[in-house]
Amino acid sequence: MTSIILAIVIGLAFGFVLDRVGATNPTIIGRMLNLTNLALAKTILLAIGVGSVLMFGGQILGLVDVGHMSVKAAYIGVFLGGLMLGAGWALAGFCPGTGVVAAGSGRKDALFFIAGGLLGAAAYMVTYPSWKASGLLDSFAGGKVTLGTVPGSKFDGLTALPGDILGLVLGLGFVVLAFALPDRLAGQPGGAAQQPAE
C-alpha cells in the first residue's frame, strides 16, 4: 500500500512540474520543435542530465542499487516507433505522458489525443503476431546492452568503457548543454530575440 501511495504522490508531483514548465501546452511544444523557443528543451536536457548524474553518481558511491537498473532491448521496431512518436508529438503537441497530464489539467483536446493513443495501442495488440513475424521486433546489437560496462549490472556493455563514469560524463554534458543553448535557434534574423512592442 505504501508503494502505491508513493507512486501516486510522485506521479502528481511529476504531472504538476510537467504542467508548470509548459510540457502540456501544444503551442510551447510547437515552438520548441521549430526552434523558436528552447526553454522547454533546456528544461528537458537539464532534467535528463541531473537524473543521470544522480543515478550514476549514486551507483558509484553505492547509494543506488545497480540491480534496479532497467535497459530496454534494441530492435528496429523501437527506432520506427520512436520516429512515429516524434511525428505524433509534433502533430498533436502531446506525448503519452504530457497528454494525460494535459487532460488532467482540463485540456479537452488532450482527451482526443488519449483516445487516439488507446486506439493505436489496441491496433498494435491485434496485429502483434504480424509485427512479430516481420522481424521488426528481433533484437540486434546484443539486445539489452549499455554504452559502457556497468559494474554489478546484468547487462553487457557495447564498449569496455566504465559505464558509471560514462553515464556521469554524459549527464554532465546534458547539464552543460542545457545552460549553453540559446533561447532560440530560429525565427529571427541573426537569432536576435524579438523586442516587445511598447
URRA-V199838 format. One record per residue. N is the residue number from 1. SS is DSSP state (h for helix, s for strand, l for the rest). PHI is phi in radians with two decimals (NA if undefined). BURIAL is + if it has 16 or more other ideal C-beta (glycine too) atoms within 10 Angstrom, else -. Layout:
n=N ss=SS phi=PHI burial=BURIAL
n=N ss=SS phi=PHI burial=BURIAL
This chain:
n=1 ss=l phi=NA burial=-
n=2 ss=h phi=-1.07 burial=-
n=3 ss=h phi=-1.17 burial=-
n=4 ss=h phi=-1.19 burial=-
n=5 ss=h phi=-1.11 burial=-
n=6 ss=h phi=-1.09 burial=-
n=7 ss=h phi=-1.09 burial=-
n=8 ss=h phi=-1.15 burial=-
n=9 ss=h phi=-1.10 burial=-
n=10 ss=h phi=-1.13 burial=-
n=11 ss=h phi=-1.07 burial=-
n=12 ss=h phi=-1.12 burial=-
n=13 ss=h phi=-1.13 burial=-
n=14 ss=h phi=-1.12 burial=-
n=15 ss=h phi=-1.08 burial=+
n=16 ss=h phi=-1.07 burial=-
n=17 ss=h phi=-1.13 burial=-
n=18 ss=h phi=-0.98 burial=+
n=19 ss=h phi=-1.17 burial=+
n=20 ss=h phi=-1.17 burial=-
n=21 ss=l phi=-1.51 burial=+
n=22 ss=l phi=1.61 burial=+
n=23 ss=l phi=-1.24 burial=+
n=24 ss=l phi=-1.81 burial=+
n=25 ss=l phi=-1.88 burial=+
n=26 ss=h phi=-1.01 burial=+
n=27 ss=h phi=-1.15 burial=-
n=28 ss=h phi=-1.18 burial=+
n=29 ss=h phi=-1.05 burial=+
n=30 ss=h phi=-1.05 burial=-
n=31 ss=h phi=-1.14 burial=+
n=32 ss=h phi=-1.16 burial=+
n=33 ss=h phi=-1.24 burial=-
n=34 ss=l phi=-1.68 burial=-
n=35 ss=l phi=1.15 burial=-
n=36 ss=l phi=-1.66 burial=-
n=37 ss=l phi=-2.64 burial=+
n=38 ss=l phi=-1.71 burial=+
n=39 ss=h phi=-1.02 burial=-
n=40 ss=h phi=-1.19 burial=+
n=41 ss=h phi=-1.05 burial=+
n=42 ss=h phi=-1.15 burial=+
n=43 ss=h phi=-1.13 burial=+
n=44 ss=h phi=-1.12 burial=+
n=45 ss=h phi=-1.06 burial=+
n=46 ss=h phi=-1.11 burial=+
n=47 ss=h phi=-1.11 burial=-
n=48 ss=h phi=-1.09 burial=+
n=49 ss=h phi=-1.10 burial=+
n=50 ss=h phi=-1.12 burial=-
n=51 ss=h phi=-1.05 burial=-
n=52 ss=h phi=-1.13 burial=+
n=53 ss=h phi=-1.07 burial=+
n=54 ss=h phi=-1.14 burial=-
n=55 ss=h phi=-1.18 burial=+
n=56 ss=h phi=-1.28 burial=+
n=57 ss=h phi=-1.12 burial=+
n=58 ss=h phi=-1.10 burial=-
n=59 ss=h phi=-1.16 burial=+
n=60 ss=h phi=-1.09 burial=-
n=61 ss=h phi=-1.43 burial=-
n=62 ss=l phi=1.40 burial=-
n=63 ss=l phi=-1.55 burial=-
n=64 ss=l phi=-2.04 burial=+
n=65 ss=l phi=-1.30 burial=-
n=66 ss=h phi=-1.04 burial=+
n=67 ss=h phi=-1.08 burial=-
n=68 ss=h phi=-1.47 burial=-
n=69 ss=l phi=-1.19 burial=+
n=70 ss=l phi=-2.06 burial=-
n=71 ss=l phi=-2.22 burial=-
n=72 ss=l phi=-1.52 burial=-
n=73 ss=l phi=-1.24 burial=-
n=74 ss=l phi=-1.56 burial=+
n=75 ss=s phi=-2.70 burial=+
n=76 ss=h phi=-1.00 burial=-
n=77 ss=h phi=-1.01 burial=+
n=78 ss=h phi=-1.12 burial=-
n=79 ss=h phi=-1.23 burial=-
n=80 ss=h phi=-1.13 burial=-
n=81 ss=h phi=-1.09 burial=-
n=82 ss=h phi=-1.10 burial=-
n=83 ss=h phi=-1.11 burial=-
n=84 ss=h phi=-1.15 burial=-
n=85 ss=h phi=-1.10 burial=-
n=86 ss=h phi=-1.09 burial=-
n=87 ss=h phi=-1.13 burial=-
n=88 ss=h phi=-1.13 burial=+
n=89 ss=h phi=-1.09 burial=+
n=90 ss=h phi=-1.17 burial=-
n=91 ss=h phi=-1.27 burial=-
n=92 ss=h phi=-1.59 burial=+
n=93 ss=l phi=1.46 burial=+
n=94 ss=l phi=-2.33 burial=+
n=95 ss=l phi=-1.96 burial=+
n=96 ss=h phi=-0.92 burial=-
n=97 ss=h phi=-1.18 burial=-
n=98 ss=h phi=-1.22 burial=+
n=99 ss=h phi=-1.12 burial=+
n=100 ss=h phi=-1.15 burial=+
n=101 ss=h phi=-1.14 burial=+
n=102 ss=h phi=-1.08 burial=+
n=103 ss=h phi=-1.10 burial=+
n=104 ss=h phi=-1.13 burial=-
n=105 ss=l phi=-1.58 burial=-
n=106 ss=l phi=1.83 burial=-
n=107 ss=l phi=-1.39 burial=+
n=108 ss=h phi=-1.24 burial=-
n=109 ss=h phi=-1.12 burial=-
n=110 ss=h phi=-1.17 burial=+
n=111 ss=h phi=-1.11 burial=-
n=112 ss=h phi=-1.18 burial=-
n=113 ss=h phi=-1.09 burial=+
n=114 ss=h phi=-1.10 burial=-
n=115 ss=h phi=-1.06 burial=-
n=116 ss=h phi=-1.10 burial=-
n=117 ss=h phi=-1.12 burial=+
n=118 ss=h phi=-1.16 burial=-
n=119 ss=h phi=-1.12 burial=-
n=120 ss=h phi=-1.10 burial=-
n=121 ss=h phi=-1.12 burial=-
n=122 ss=h phi=-1.14 burial=-
n=123 ss=h phi=-1.11 burial=-
n=124 ss=h phi=-1.14 burial=-
n=125 ss=h phi=-1.07 burial=-
n=126 ss=h phi=-1.16 burial=-
n=127 ss=h phi=-1.71 burial=-
n=128 ss=h phi=-0.93 burial=-
n=129 ss=h phi=-0.98 burial=-
n=130 ss=h phi=-1.18 burial=-
n=131 ss=h phi=-1.11 burial=-
n=132 ss=h phi=-1.08 burial=-
n=133 ss=h phi=-1.20 burial=-
n=134 ss=h phi=-1.27 burial=-
n=135 ss=l phi=1.57 burial=-
n=136 ss=l phi=-1.17 burial=-
n=137 ss=l phi=-1.77 burial=-
n=138 ss=l phi=-1.37 burial=-
n=139 ss=s phi=-1.17 burial=-
n=140 ss=l phi=-2.46 burial=-
n=141 ss=l phi=0.99 burial=-
n=142 ss=l phi=1.56 burial=-
n=143 ss=l phi=1.28 burial=-
n=144 ss=l phi=-1.51 burial=-
n=145 ss=s phi=-2.31 burial=+
n=146 ss=s phi=-1.97 burial=+
n=147 ss=l phi=-1.11 burial=-
n=148 ss=l phi=-2.08 burial=+
n=149 ss=s phi=-1.50 burial=+
n=150 ss=l phi=-1.69 burial=+
n=151 ss=l phi=-1.03 burial=-
n=152 ss=l phi=1.50 burial=-
n=153 ss=l phi=-1.60 burial=+
n=154 ss=l phi=-1.62 burial=-
n=155 ss=l phi=-1.85 burial=+
n=156 ss=s phi=-1.34 burial=-
n=157 ss=s phi=-1.76 burial=+
n=158 ss=l phi=-1.19 burial=-
n=159 ss=l phi=-2.21 burial=-
n=160 ss=l phi=-1.50 burial=-
n=161 ss=l phi=-1.10 burial=-
n=162 ss=s phi=-1.16 burial=+
n=163 ss=h phi=-1.08 burial=+
n=164 ss=h phi=-1.10 burial=+
n=165 ss=h phi=-1.14 burial=-
n=166 ss=h phi=-1.06 burial=+
n=167 ss=h phi=-1.09 burial=+
n=168 ss=h phi=-1.14 burial=+
n=169 ss=h phi=-1.15 burial=+
n=170 ss=h phi=-1.10 burial=+
n=171 ss=h phi=-1.07 burial=+
n=172 ss=h phi=-1.11 burial=+
n=173 ss=h phi=-1.08 burial=-
n=174 ss=h phi=-1.12 burial=+
n=175 ss=h phi=-1.11 burial=+
n=176 ss=h phi=-1.06 burial=-
n=177 ss=h phi=-1.07 burial=-
n=178 ss=h phi=-1.05 burial=+
n=179 ss=h phi=-1.46 burial=-
n=180 ss=h phi=-1.43 burial=-
n=181 ss=l phi=-1.09 burial=-
n=182 ss=l phi=-1.26 burial=-
n=183 ss=l phi=-1.24 burial=-
n=184 ss=l phi=-2.68 burial=+
n=185 ss=l phi=-2.05 burial=-
n=186 ss=l phi=-2.61 burial=-
n=187 ss=l phi=1.88 burial=-
n=188 ss=l phi=-2.29 burial=-
n=189 ss=h phi=-1.00 burial=-
n=190 ss=h phi=1.26 burial=-
n=191 ss=h phi=1.34 burial=-
n=192 ss=l phi=-1.27 burial=-
n=193 ss=l phi=-1.27 burial=-
n=194 ss=l phi=-1.25 burial=-
n=195 ss=l phi=-1.46 burial=-
n=196 ss=l phi=-1.17 burial=-
n=197 ss=l phi=-1.27 burial=-
n=198 ss=l phi=-1.70 burial=-
